[in-house]
Amino acid sequence: MSFRSAGRPWWFITSSVAMVVLLSACASPRHRAPVEERNLNALGTPPAANGMATAPATNPNAGQPGYYTVKPGDTLIRVGLETGQSWRDIMAWNNMENPNVLEVGQVLRVVPPAANAAVASTNPISTARVESRPLDAKAPAPAASGPAPATPAAATPTAPVPVASPTPSAPTPAAPVATGPAREVDDINWTWPAAGTVVAAFDDARNKGLGISGKPGDPIFAAADGKVVYAGSGLRGYGNLVIVKHNNSYLTAYAHNQALLVKEDQSVRRGQKIAEMGSTDADRVKLHFEIRKEGKPVDPARYLPPR
C-alpha cells in the first residue's frame, strides 16, 4: 500500500485528517452558555447577579381576602373602583409614595389594617348635618371666668331694654338638590341620577351599569348621600368621572360628563347636582351610571325607584 496520493507525502494527508477532526469537535460544543433573563419578577425584584433567571417571589397575601393582585392595564383608580375603596386609602394602607407606580403582580392591601377592620362593615358615610333651633331660643350664658362683681346695695334695678327679634330668613342650601322619589335598599335611600331614558341596560359581561340619555349640560345628581372619592379623567373608557362612596359596601360611578361640579373628599347629599352630562370618552351624549357592592357591579335597576 502506498502512502502517497496524487504526488503528496503520507505525513501531509495524515495531518490534514487530524485538522478536520479537531475543527469538527470545536464546532459542536457539549454545553450551551447560560441565558440571561432581564425581566423583573412579580414583585419587581431584578434577577440574580450571576445572570441566571430566578423564580418569581411569592407574596403570601396573593389571593387572600382583602388583597388585590395588580393586572396589566390597572391603575390605582381602577383598583379602587374594582374593590369599592378610595384610591387614597389604598395608598395609605400600602405606604405608597407615588400613585402612578404599579407593577403587574404587585399585591395591594384593599381593606383597612387589622386594627380598623372591625369598623369596616356597612356603616354609612356621615354627611354634615344642620341642627335646627327656634329663633327665639336663648343662647346659654357663657361661664364666668372669675367671681361676679358685687352689686351696690343702693343701686336701683333698671328695666331690660327690649331687643328686636331678627327677621327670619330662609336657609341657603349648600347646593341645588333635585326633588324626586327615593327607594331604600340596604339602609340607603337611592334616587335616579339623571332624568333621561335608559338606552343601555345592565349586562354583567358587556355593560356594568346603565346608559341614560340626555342633552349636553343636563344635570347629573348624586344617587344617595356619600363622599366623593374621585373626580377626574384618569380612568380610560370613563371620560370625566365622579365616584361617590356611600358606605363601606356601596359606591356609585358617574361617567362621560362634560363638567364636574364636585371635588374629592367633598360630602354630597342625595339629589345634589354633581356634574353635567356630556360625551367624554363616549360615542354619544349619555350618563354611564354604575352601582358597585364591595367592588362588584350590580344592576342599578334593583336599587333605583320605579319610574
Stockholm file with secondary structure:
# STOCKHOLM 1.0

chainA/1-307         MSFRSAGRPWWFITSSVAMVVLLSACASPRHRAPVEERNLNALGTPPAANGMATAPATNPNAGQPGYYTVKPGDTLIRVGLETGQSWRDIMAWNNMENPNVLEVGQVLRVVPPAANAAVASTNPISTARVESRPLDAKAPAPAASGPAPATPAAATPTAPVPVASPTPSAPTPAAPVATGPAREVDDINWTWPAAGTVVAAFDDARNKGLGISGKPGDPIFAAADGKVVYAGSGLRGYGNLVIVKHNNSYLTAYAHNQALLVKEDQSVRRGQKIAEMGSTDADRVKLHFEIRKEGKPVDPARYLPPR
#=GR chainA/1-307 SS CCSCBTTBCHHHHHHHHHHHHHHHHHHSCSSCCCCCCCCCCTTCCCCCTTSCCCCCCCCTTTTSTTEEECCTTCCHHHHHHHHTSCHHHHHHHTTCSCTTCCCTTCEEECSCCGGGGGGCSSCBCCCCCCCCCCTTCCCCCCCCSSCCCCCCTTCCCCCCCCCCCCCCCCCCCSSCBCCCCCEEETTEEECCSCSSCEEECCBTTTBSSEEEECCTTCEEECSSSEEEEEEESCSTTTCEEEEEECBSSEEEEEEEESEECCCTTCEECTTBEEEECBCTTSSSSEEEEEEEETTEEECGGGTSCCC
#=GC SS_cons         CCSCBTTBCHHHHHHHHHHHHHHHHHHSCSSCCCCCCCCCCTTCCCCCTTSCCCCCCCCTTTTSTTEEECCTTCCHHHHHHHHTSCHHHHHHHTTCSCTTCCCTTCEEECSCCGGGGGGCSSCBCCCCCCCCCCTTCCCCCCCCSSCCCCCCTTCCCCCCCCCCCCCCCCCCCSSCBCCCCCEEETTEEECCSCSSCEEECCBTTTBSSEEEECCTTCEEECSSSEEEEEEESCSTTTCEEEEEECBSSEEEEEEEESEECCCTTCEECTTBEEEECBCTTSSSSEEEEEEEETTEEECGGGTSCCC
//
